[in-house]
Structures are given as C-alpha cells and as structure tokens.
Amino acid sequence: MDAAASILLNADGTYADASPAALELLGVTLADLLSSQPGRFAAEPADSAEQSAFRSQWERAGSNDIAGVGTIRRTDGQLVRITFLVKRLPDGRFRSLIRRADGPTGAPVRIFTLGEVLEQWRSAERRLAAIAQDAPDWAMVADEVAALREQYHGLYRTRREESRA
C-alpha cells in the first residue's frame, strides 16, 4: 500500500507545506499549492455555513483526530476518491494525511473518528456471531465486518505514520 501523502495546513486553512506524494496526488507544485485558497481541491464548492458549524462542533468536542472518505478535484479536473486523517498539531496548525481510495467519486464525504470505526466494527462482529452462517444476511454482515476491519486498519496505519512524521 502506498504511503499517505502529507499536507500541512495553517490554522486558517491555508496551505503551509506538503510532501512530494501529496503534490503528485493533487497535481500541483509546492509554489502553486502555497498560493492556493483553502478548499481549492474540493470536488464540490463548500458551504461556508456548514464548514463553520462543523469546525465549531469539532472544536467543542476537543478537536480529536478525525478521519474520513471523500473526493478531491485535482488541478487537471480529475476526481479522485481519498481517505484522510486530520490531526491538530500543538502549534495550532493541522496535518492532513491522504491516500487514494476505492469507491465512487460521486459518493458523499463521510467523517468519523477512529473510535467510531472500531465501535461499528465490533458491533458488526457481534451481529455476525449472532446469526447462522446459512442465514440470508450472513454474507452481507460478513462483508460489513471485513470492510470496517480494513477501514480501521487503514486509518490506524495512517495515524501511526503521522505520529512518526
């Protein structure tokens, strides 16, 4: 699996730095990235009221690491599905780690914490253990368990890489 691409953001959301892998994924040079407005790579224009409400809620909840799945628009216009992890740094800036992901680029953004994914995974495992292997729902729940396990491990790897950065 490819290493996560790293983007450093200032507290106001402007770009401060990025790894070569991030620049390649976004399709920009560092100089171009540093002169970009926040949200430049959003697949769809962001609603500023929604962004403000989300950030306020996140800060009230303690600004824990958040992760998710979304779509970016490269400078060449290509849509790319990504997973991301955002961590607030002690100096008030943010580090975002992103990697290419499978899935439809038109799917909505999903945001969650690592703990939420773990909780969903464990819940799905309990549901799977409670149904017979020949039950009609067994395969669907088994697929859900596998997907959540993969999602959790991917996020955990990304978080571990971030802590080493």
Stockholm file with secondary structure:
# STOCKHOLM 1.0

chainA/1-165         MDAAASILLNADGTYADASPAALELLGVTLADLLSSQPGRFAAEPADSAEQSAFRSQWERAGSNDIAGVGTIRRTDGQLVRITFLVKRLPDGRFRSLIRRADGPTGAPVRIFTLGEVLEQWRSAERRLAAIAQDAPDWAMVADEVAALREQYHGLYRTRREESRA
#=GR chainA/1-165 SS CCCCEEEEECTTSCEEEECHHHHHHHTCCHHHHHTSCTTTTBSSCCCHHHHHHHHHHHHHTTCCCEEEEEEEECTTSCEEEEEEEEEECTTSCEEEEEEECCSCTTSCCEEECHHHHHHHHHHHHHHHHTSCTTSTTHHHHHHHHHHHHHHHHHHHHHHHHHHHC
#=GC SS_cons         CCCCEEEEECTTSCEEEECHHHHHHHTCCHHHHHTSCTTTTBSSCCCHHHHHHHHHHHHHTTCCCEEEEEEEECTTSCEEEEEEEEEECTTSCEEEEEEECCSCTTSCCEEECHHHHHHHHHHHHHHHHTSCTTSTTHHHHHHHHHHHHHHHHHHHHHHHHHHHC
//
